[in-house]
Amino acid sequence: VQLKDSGGGLVQAGGSLKLSCTASGRTFRMGWFRQAPGKEREFVAAFTTTGGSTFYADSVKGRFTVSRDNAKNTVYLHMNSLKPEDTAVYYCNADPMLYGDTWTSGDYWGQGTQVTVSS
């Protein structure tokens, strides 16, 4: 599976961005993780391609939304009400796994896209 993510940029606090992730092969789940400078990579959101279920980290719940365009095999991360603490490199991930209440990453990653939120 190859993933291509895009859509990052610079936005003011309270603004919105939409990230895209296009997969070359079949996936059962798609996820987004992010990594801020000096911090570990963390789970943001996930989407099950078969059932269309969505999952979100508590830090983004109510602000971020995942959607999918089946025809384009593309998953989107709609980010609203952005905060400076959302600043990070965002990575698309194929087939993340849920263990209990913790999402762990699958083996395939996009190249990452920078999101910077200014205060």
LOGUDREN-802256 format. One record per residue (C-alpha): chain; x, y, z; residue number from 1; residue in three letters. Coordinates in steps of 0.1 Angstrom, whole numbers, plus 5000, padded with zeros to 4 digits. Layout:
% residues N
A;X;Y;Z;NUM;ALA
...
END
This chain:
% residues 119
A;5000;5000;5000;1;VAL
A;5012;5034;4991;2;GLN
A;4998;5065;5007;3;LEU
A;5000;5101;4996;4;LYS
A;4988;5128;5020;5;ASP
A;4985;5165;5014;6;SER
A;4967;5196;5024;7;GLY
A;4986;5211;5053;8;GLY
A;4995;5247;5056;9;GLY
A;4996;5278;5079;10;LEU
A;4963;5289;5094;11;VAL
A;4953;5312;5122;12;GLN
A;4938;5299;5154;13;ALA
A;4901;5292;5149;14;GLY
A;4906;5285;5112;15;GLY
A;4901;5253;5092;16;SER
A;4921;5230;5070;17;LEU
A;4914;5198;5051;18;LYS
A;4939;5170;5048;19;LEU
A;4937;5144;5021;20;SER
A;4951;5109;5020;21;CYS
A;4949;5088;4988;22;THR
A;4957;5050;4991;23;ALA
A;4970;5030;4962;24;SER
A;4958;4997;4975;25;GLY
A;4929;4983;4996;26;ARG
A;4928;4991;5033;27;THR
A;4904;4981;5060;28;PHE
A;4910;5011;5081;29;ARG
A;4927;5045;5076;30;MET
A;4941;5066;5103;31;GLY
A;4957;5100;5110;32;TRP
A;4985;5105;5135;33;PHE
A;5005;5136;5142;34;ARG
A;5039;5145;5157;35;GLN
A;5047;5179;5172;36;ALA
A;5083;5190;5177;37;PRO
A;5099;5172;5207;38;GLY
A;5069;5149;5212;39;LYS
A;5059;5114;5203;40;GLU
A;5037;5106;5174;41;ARG
A;5001;5104;5186;42;GLU
A;4968;5091;5173;43;PHE
A;4943;5117;5159;44;VAL
A;4915;5099;5141;45;ALA
A;4906;5066;5123;46;ALA
A;4880;5055;5098;47;PHE
A;4869;5019;5090;48;THR
A;4865;5015;5053;49;THR
A;4840;4987;5055;50;THR
A;4816;5000;5081;51;GLY
A;4823;5037;5079;52;GLY
A;4829;5040;5117;53;SER
A;4850;5069;5129;54;THR
A;4871;5073;5160;55;PHE
A;4888;5104;5174;56;TYR
A;4913;5114;5200;57;ALA
A;4897;5133;5229;58;ASP
A;4919;5163;5220;59;SER
A;4902;5167;5186;60;VAL
A;4867;5153;5192;61;LYS
A;4841;5178;5181;62;GLY
A;4865;5197;5160;63;ARG
A;4879;5172;5135;64;PHE
A;4859;5150;5112;65;THR
A;4870;5121;5089;66;VAL
A;4852;5114;5056;67;SER
A;4859;5093;5026;68;ARG
A;4855;5095;4988;69;ASP
A;4852;5059;4977;70;ASN
A;4856;5067;4940;71;ALA
A;4889;5084;4946;72;LYS
A;4900;5059;4974;73;ASN
A;4907;5091;4994;74;THR
A;4901;5098;5031;75;VAL
A;4899;5134;5043;76;TYR
A;4905;5149;5077;77;LEU
A;4885;5181;5081;78;HIS
A;4900;5202;5109;79;MET
A;4880;5230;5123;80;ASN
A;4885;5254;5152;81;SER
A;4922;5248;5150;82;LEU
A;4944;5256;5180;83;LYS
A;4981;5264;5182;84;PRO
A;4985;5230;5200;85;GLU
A;4973;5213;5168;86;ASP
A;5006;5224;5152;87;THR
A;5023;5192;5140;88;ALA
A;5033;5171;5111;89;VAL
A;5002;5150;5102;90;TYR
A;5007;5115;5088;91;TYR
A;4982;5093;5071;92;CYS
A;4984;5056;5081;93;ASN
A;4970;5024;5066;94;ALA
A;4953;4998;5088;95;ASP
A;4959;5011;5123;96;PRO
A;4948;4987;5150;97;MET
A;4926;4993;5181;98;LEU
A;4938;4975;5212;99;TYR
A;4913;4981;5240;100;GLY
A;4910;5019;5238;101;ASP
A;4944;5026;5223;102;THR
A;4950;5030;5186;103;TRP
A;4984;5018;5173;104;THR
A;4998;5025;5138;105;SER
A;4999;5001;5109;106;GLY
A;5029;4995;5087;107;ASP
A;5023;5020;5059;108;TYR
A;5026;5058;5062;109;TRP
A;5022;5088;5040;110;GLY
A;5051;5112;5038;111;GLN
A;5035;5137;5062;112;GLY
A;5021;5172;5058;113;THR
A;5029;5201;5080;114;GLN
A;5000;5219;5098;115;VAL
A;5009;5252;5116;116;THR
A;4984;5271;5136;117;VAL
A;4994;5306;5147;118;SER
A;4979;5323;5177;119;SER
END
